[in-house]
Amino acid sequence: MDLRSVLVGLVFICFWSSAFATARIIVADMAPLAALALRFLISGLIALGLAAALGQTLRLSRRQLVPVMVFGLCQNALYLGLNFIALQQVEASVAVIIAATMPLLVAGLAWALRGERLPPLGTAGLLAGFAGVALIMAHRLQGGADPAGVLLCIGGALALAVATLTLRGAAAGGSNLLAIVGYQMLVGSVALALAAWLFEPFRLVPSLPLVLAFLWQVAGPGITATLLWFWLVGRIGATRAATFHFLNPFFGVLAAALLLGERISAWDLAGVAVTMAGILAVQLARRPQP
């Protein structure tokens, strides 16, 4: 992996990991599902505009329709919707650590449901990753973390893991990736807007932190991180690019501490280190052998 790829990967993960801290700022002043629906509407339209400007076709093949619908509902609506609701009750550092277990959940479900075998390194990483998360959660729950919020975060991570496992590689090979992402965002926006209309009392308290956090979510994790991810996958491949996700717990916890002043204990640091090592081991073990 060359130096440019490493630098782009680090910038990508910084942008991506900031989403939970800025989301907690947003939900303090705006109803979570309505805020997320608006974010995806704007991001989706921008993604489609960029796709058209780059000459990508905006038409989807039949093979792409199912992944667009499933990931739009599972990733954008369920995964992020449940996390946005949870962030009204739990700290951003808790949410990002649970969300970072998605690669571990995919590997665990593939073993449990499909009988896919992991090399010894992957098995050790799986156990270490979940042990690290358990260490953090036990400490946080004893410190008063809301159990219902933690369960919502776990439910969101499971929804994304099931979708990833079910549709792994289903949309591969397409030349209109930005258009696919744009449509996924719009599917999530429609689902979230409907859920907000049916179940969520509207709440909006205009503030500068809300505006800045919302703009960052659209421009940073929403658009820029997506473009960086596509560049990274094109340069070094999806499997190698995915190894950068092992840094999610560290950068997510760091963003929560810097932006929100969340306290990080020695137990948290130990758990994050173990979780990161576990995620990296699983990702390396699942890398195709030459």
Residue pairs with C-beta under 8 A, 6 or more apart in sequence:
1 236
1 240
4 235
5 232
5 235
5 236
8 228
8 231
8 232
8 235
9 232
9 241
9 244
10 244
10 247
11 228
12 225
12 228
12 229
12 232
12 244
13 244
13 245
13 247
13 248
13 251
14 251
15 220
15 221
15 224
15 225
15 228
16 221
16 225
16 229
16 248
16 251
17 96
17 247
17 248
17 250
17 251
17 252
17 254
17 255
18 216
18 220
18 221
18 251
18 252
18 255
18 259
19 217
19 220
19 221
20 83
20 87
20 92
20 93
20 95
20 96
20 99
20 252
20 255
20 256
21 92
21 96
21 252
21 255
21 256
21 258
21 259
21 260
22 213
22 216
22 217
22 220
22 221
22 259
23 83
23 84
23 87
23 92
23 95
23 213
23 217
24 87
24 91
24 92
24 95
24 256
24 260
25 209
25 210
25 213
25 259
25 260
26 32
26 35
26 84
26 210
26 213
26 214
26 217
27 35
27 84
27 85
27 87
27 88
28 88
28 209
28 210
29 203
29 204
29 205
29 206
29 207
29 209
29 210
30 203
30 204
30 205
30 210
30 214
31 196
31 200
31 201
31 202
31 203
31 204
32 81
32 84
32 85
32 87
32 88
32 200
33 81
33 84
33 85
33 192
33 193
33 195
33 196
33 199
33 200
34 192
34 193
34 196
34 200
34 202
34 203
34 204
35 84
35 214
36 76
36 80
36 81
36 84
36 188
36 192
37 188
37 189
37 190
37 192
37 193
37 196
38 189
38 214
39 214
39 217
39 218
39 222
40 76
40 185
40 186
40 188
40 189
40 192
41 185
41 186
41 189
41 193
42 218
42 222
43 182
43 185
43 218
43 222
43 223
44 182
44 183
44 184
44 185
44 186
44 188
44 189
45 182
45 186
46 182
46 218
46 222
46 223
47 178
47 179
47 181
47 182
47 185
47 223
47 226
48 58
48 178
48 179
48 182
48 183
48 186
50 178
50 182
50 223
50 227
51 58
51 176
51 178
51 179
51 182
52 58
54 178
56 175
56 176
56 177
56 178
56 179
57 175
57 176
57 179
58 176
58 179
59 176
60 68
60 176
60 179
60 180
60 183
61 174
63 170
63 171
64 171
64 174
64 180
66 167
66 170
67 167
67 170
67 171
67 180
68 171
68 180
68 183
68 184
68 187
69 187
70 163
70 166
70 167
71 163
71 167
71 184
72 183
72 184
72 185
72 186
72 187
72 188
72 191
73 187
73 188
73 191
74 159
74 160
74 162
74 163
75 159
75 160
75 163
75 184
75 188
76 184
76 185
76 187
76 188
76 189
76 191
76 192
77 187
77 188
77 191
77 192
77 195
78 155
78 156
78 159
78 160
79 99
79 156
79 157
79 159
79 160
80 156
80 188
81 156
81 188
81 191
81 192
81 195
82 152
82 153
82 155
82 156
82 159
83 95
83 99
83 152
83 153
83 156
85 152
86 95
86 149
86 150
86 152
86 153
86 156
87 95
87 149
88 149
89 146
89 148
89 149
89 152
90 145
90 146
90 149
90 150
90 153
91 140
91 145
91 256
91 260
91 262
92 252
92 255
92 256
92 260
92 262
93 252
93 253
93 256
93 257
93 262
93 264
93 268
94 136
94 137
94 140
94 145
94 149
94 150
94 153
95 149
95 153
96 248
96 249
96 252
96 253
96 255
96 256
97 133
97 136
97 249
97 252
97 253
97 271
97 272
97 275
98 133
98 137
98 150
98 153
98 154
98 156
98 157
99 153
99 156
99 157
99 248
99 252
100 245
100 248
100 249
100 252
100 275
100 279
101 129
101 130
101 133
101 157
101 275
101 279
102 157
102 160
102 161
102 164
102 245
103 242
103 245
103 246
103 279
103 282
103 283
104 125
104 126
104 129
104 130
104 278
104 279
104 282
105 157
105 158
105 161
106 161
106 164
106 165
107 118
107 122
107 126
107 282
107 286
108 126
108 130
109 161
109 162
109 165
110 116
110 165
111 117
111 118
111 126
113 165
114 165
118 126
118 282
118 285
118 286
119 285
121 281
121 284
121 285
122 281
122 282
122 284
122 285
122 286
123 285
124 278
124 281
125 277
125 278
125 279
125 280
125 281
125 282
125 283
125 284
125 285
126 278
126 281
126 282
127 278
128 274
128 275
128 277
128 278
128 281
129 274
129 275
129 277
129 278
129 279
129 281
129 282
130 278
131 274
131 278
132 270
132 271
132 272
132 273
132 274
132 275
132 276
132 277
132 278
133 271
133 275
135 267
135 270
135 271
135 274
136 267
136 268
136 271
136 272
136 275
137 145
137 150
139 265
139 267
139 268
139 271
140 150
140 268
141 147
141 150
171 180
174 180
177 230
178 226
178 227
178 230
181 226
185 222
196 202
229 241
232 241
232 244
233 241
239 283
239 286
239 287
239 288
240 287
242 283
243 280
243 283
243 284
243 287
245 279
245 283
246 276
246 277
246 279
246 280
246 283
247 276
248 279
249 272
249 275
249 276
249 279
250 272
250 276
253 262
253 264
253 268
253 272
256 262
256 264
257 263
257 264
